[in-house]
Amino acid sequence: MGIESHLHFIERIIEEDIKNGFPVEKIRFRFPPEPNGYLHIGHVKAICLNFELGKKYKSPVNLRFDDTNPIVENRNFIESIKKDILFLGFKWEIESYASDHFYQLYKWAVRLIKKNKAYVDDQSQKIIQSQRKNTFETGINSDYRNRSIDENLYLFERMKNGFFEEGSCVLRAKINMSSPNMNMRDPIMYRILQKKHHRTGSQWCIYPTYDWTHGQCDYIEQISHSLCSLEFENRRPLYNWYLDQICDHEKIRPKQIEFSRLNLSHTITSKRKIQYLIEKKIIQSWDDPRILTISGLRRKGYTSTALKNFVHKIGITKRNNIIDISLLEFWIREHLNKIAPRVMVVFHPIKLIIDNYSMNTTEWIESENNPENPNFGNRKVPFSKFLYIEKDDFLEKKRKNFFRLSIGKEVRLKNAYIIKANSIIKNYKGEIKEIHCTYDPKSKSGNKEKIEEKGRTKSTLHWVSIKHSFPIEINLYNPLFLKRNPDIDFHTCINPKSKDKIIGYAEPSLKKAKKGDHFQFQRIGYFYVEDSTINKIIFNKTAYIKNQWKK
């Protein structure tokens, strides 16, 4: 029986392995982040891939921190990574660290020296790099490549014991300086870093490189399928060469499989570049809602459901491309449309007075909380003589294709009445101070006896009662970059208007809003409560109702 065609290519590889006799009970996956920054949108794809495969094959998934660089790693990043994975709804089997295996990695490095497959090189990083040449030229052997095994063992031991300064020497694998794959031209296995490690303290002053660490840790943890992004494809020969030196045939040998990265338009995900933005005070922190770290997206109001639906839609492929950010926003709208209560908030208020409505009357208008789901129930919204509407919803003189309020024209107020604008009052600057209207008492929404409305109005406006409304603080986040692909010259295309803070006026039901709540501000967009106290409620914009991105 053939392998099912609907499976993605990694599932087909695993199914083929099982078909060829690989025991299902020995399938094991891992997610191996480096704790040198926060996880970003691209990691969502890798997290979902590993943990969902683990669920499918009932196999454990390890969370292994690749903590081999004490210069940039710390506990704060570790805790943020764990929080992000839990937010996405996944739980790891074992929490491990590359540093757990430092001694074993050291012993294996000694084994390579004894096999004459590694040597200590006293040259600088700059010289080593220049000797590698390029893919069209044969590399130049180091002057230290033919040191004796005994000398290399002695020098490596002294490296470990702190006798040498940083940058004075490294341990390199002895492979092939003529290889067309640059990664095979005697790669560095260990370098000296006189830095305190967040877990091992000052125990080590030599630290293994990623390439030497990764496959060996996979082997120690008996990871069957080591999944990584496509940029590691040309490192697979090195991954396998290292495994060749240490593998025991009685144990599982990891298989590296590469898949395409998740590249999104109008953003960057490089940790180095994000750190630059923080240092230059362009963004506030790693969880700034203007960058697509998982923590930033969470602060912006993105749900784990929307993020997972997004990566499922993209799928798992071998081909790199740039996904338009509008697709990400589509999926958050799809989810919030189902779960977010509707409320009315006016951003830029202009006063509207209903001249024929009683000064002493307040009606409590029945309004649906979410028409997508009747289980959300209804709420009552106060309606009175003095209202706020959006400034942009009124034009003194009607123009073509403007269907909102203007002098002599009618519109419906959401869930309330039809009104007609009759006159305006301006201040000394010539700005409109207030709009005077009349309302039709028989036109109330839900009134079975209301007059025929067909063709009467072409627009419905949201509003709030002035005396019942209250101010809320709203953070409006716009694209941080003005280019679709800012990756190369990101610092030259930063949007100076990427964040705006305004005060809006909300209907009274929002006084009950709690931190973490989602709402749809009707006719505007989806918003998330970042903070809520007795005196102040702060909302972050998640996404506008309509796609704001140009095609």
Disulfide bonds with the S-S distance in Angstrom:
none
